[in-house]
Amino acid sequence: MLEEYCCRKRNTTESYSGHGLGFDEVAKLSEHYLGRYHYITVDNAFTSPALAKYLFENETYMTGTVRGTRKGMPQSFRQKVKKGDKFVRQSGPVVTLKYEDRKNVCLLSTMIKPMYVIY
């Protein structure tokens, strides 16, 4: 399947979700695991709030680093955070966390709840 992802070219007859190639590929690769409450870890090139909601609605959990500028992320995630600071936002089942270590890190998950995040 990796070869299919790396070498694939879109044609006009292929269905497209409207959420981007990363969303489509993760959805396709995970289709055999949906509905089984499996847990998927995703790289920031593929992580998005839309993907997290889709997987959660299909009884699959997800966690991954995410770019703060990704479409669908809260506006507050576009700003830098001071070292040692962190903040959490939640929209439905999707929890986003941003903190500063050596650099700004954004995490998106449907597996954690804000009450489990240590402030």
N, C-alpha and C positions, 0 to 999 in steps of 0.2 A: 504494500500500500504506500510505502514511502516513495517509491519510484513514481507511482501515480500522482502523488502530490507535487513532487519536484518537477515533473515533466508535463504536467497537464496543461492543456490550452482550452480556454472556454470557447464554445461555439454558441450560436444564437438559439439553438434548440434546447440547450441544457437549462434545467430549472435553476433559478437563482433566488436565494432567500431575501436579498435586499440588505443583508447585514454584513456582507463582505466575504472574501475568499476564506479568511481564517475561520469565521463562523461556520461556513459551509463544510470546510474540511474537518473540523472538530466534530460537528454534528454527524457527518458521514462515518468518521472513524469510530465514534462512540455508539452508533445505532444499535449494536448487538448487546450493549451494556445498559441501555435505557430501561427504566422500570424495575431495576434490580437493587436500587439504593447503593450503587457503587460510588466510589470517590475518585475524581479525576483531578490531577494536578496539571495546570496549563501554563505555558510560557507567556510572557507579556506580549509577544507578537500576536497571540490568539485570544487573550483574555479580554472580555468586554462585558458590560452589564447585561446586554441582550443575550449573550451566550449563557451567562450565569442563570438568568431567568428561564431560558429555554430548557436547560438541563434540569433545573429544580422542578419545573412543571412536568418533566418526564422522569421524576423520581431518581435523579442522579445528582450527587453533590459535587461541587467544584471549588477549588482554591487556586489562585495564581497571582503573581505580581501583575500589575497593570500600569500602563502609562497614565499619568494624571490628566493628560490632554485627550485621552480616548473619548470618542463620541459616547454620550450618555453618562459620563462621570460628572459628579457635582462640581460646580464652578469653583468651590473652595479648594479643590484638589489641584488647581492650576497654580496656586501660590505656594511659595516655599514655606517651610516650617523651621523654626529655630531648633538647634540641636537639643535633643532631649524631650522636645514637645511631640505630642501625638494627638490625633483626633479621629473620631469614628463617626460615620454616617450610615444610616440604614434606610433602605427603600424596599419594603416587602421582605422577601427572604434574603436579599442581597446586602451584605455588610461590607463597607469599604473602610479601610484603616490607612492612615498616612502618618509616618513618623520620620524623624531625622536621626540617622546614625552617622555614618561617614558621608552619606548622601541621602536625598529624599527617597523614601521607599513607599510605594502604594501597593496595598494588598486588597484583593477582592475575594470574597468567599460566601458560599451558601451553607457552609458547615459550622461556622462559629456564630455566636450571638454576642452582641455588644457587652452584655453583663460579664462575659468571660474574659474580656480584654482588661488587663491590669493597667491602671492609669498612674 
